[in-house]
Amino acid sequence: MKLRYWHSAILGVLLVGGSQALVGNDKVVSFGELEATKAEAAQAQALAWLKQAGKSDPATMQKFTAIWNQQDRTVLDRVADSLALGNAEAARLLADARNPLTPPPTASPAVFKDAKQPLFFRANLGLAYARALANRRVYEEALEALRVFQPEQVVTPSSYLFHRSVCEHALLLKADATRTISRLLEDSVGSPERYKTVSALILLDMQTWKEKDLGAVARKMDNIERRLELARGGPHTQKLQKEVISRLDELIKELENKAKKGGS
């Protein structure tokens, strides 16, 4: 069976099996096809932005040309480098997001909501920034950045949807992740097969989730461990720890009651 049919078959089974948020009259809610911007068009947009930003001097143009001659790199990578070339704040944000030694941010940068900046700049910088944070497992701020924009506003909608679903899955936002993956599998044209395969596996994983079993406790504990590794031991982490301890106490009492009934 070809991969695209396998993806569709999995999605169909999962939607019928319980993703009620996506189902209406037995149909998947679709928002229309999402297609990636061609390299030539993205380069033209990046060049127009650079000129608008007043960065059209010969030295900058030489670096810009070198960036776009790297055809083995993705369109998003080249757009991100172009934005960093023309804006010092963009360069700093991307460098910090990519550097594992830099402390993770605690809030989404204000520039993403700055209406004075062109949408092309803000949206694609936000996606590149969120992707870098997601790769470091800084899911909260990555998702916060992605929520400012829509997949239609970036050069690679499939990258937006994939990294958003990864963040939502990691943060145990099952309904949100299911909706995002549905758009990736159904609407995103030309998505990389690795995105589709991993997304389908995420859907399968979430179908096994139950609200109060040991698996749910284990997922929360994994999230706590991740937050502690990021030096985030504040109120939210403490709240998660209390929830885990409380649920473990409940499970222990349930087992004890069962044992007593079995003994009598």
C-alpha positions, 0 to 999 in steps of 0.5 A: 500500500502506498504511503499516501493511501496508508496515511488517509486510511489511518486518518479515516479510522481515527476520525471515525473512532473518536476525534469528534472535534473534527467530525461533522456529518461524517465529514472531515472539516477542511479549510482548503489546500495548503501549498508551499511557496516555490523557491523562486517566489520566496526568494523574490519576497525575501528580496522585496522585504530586504529592499523595503528594510533598506538593506540593498547595499552591494555587500548585503546583496552578495550575501543574499545571493549566496544564501539562495544559491544553497539549493540543498537547503530548505526554502524556510532555512533560506528565508530565515537566513535572509531575515537574519541578514536584514534585521539584527533582532531576527538574527539574535532571536534565531541564534538564541533559539538554536543555541542549546546553551542559551536559556530558553525564553519564558515568553514569545518575542513582541516582534511577532505581534508588531503590526508595523512589521510586514507579515512576511517577516513576522510569520516566517521568523516566527516559524523558524524561531518556533521550529528551533525551540521545538527541536530543543523541546521548548514546546510552550514558547514554540507553540505560543509563537506559532499560535500568532500566525496561520499556516497560510501565512508562511512559506512552508505550511507543512512545517508550520503544521508539523511542528505545531502538532509536535508541540501540542502532542508533547503538551498533552493537547490531544484535541488540538494536535488531532486538528492540526494533524488532520490539516497536515495529512488532508490539506497540505500539498507536497508535505515531506513523507517524514512529516506525514509518517510521524504525524500518523504515528502521533495520531495512533499514539493519542488514540491509546490515551486514557485520562486517568490511567498509569499512562496519563501519569507517565506522560505528565511525569515525562513533561515534568522531567522535561521542564526540570531539564529546562530549569523550569521548576516554578508554579506550573511544574509544581502544579503538575507534580501535585497532580501526579502525586494525587493521582498516584495516591488514588491509584494506590487506594484503588489497588488496596480496595481491590486487594481487600475485596479479593481477600474477603 
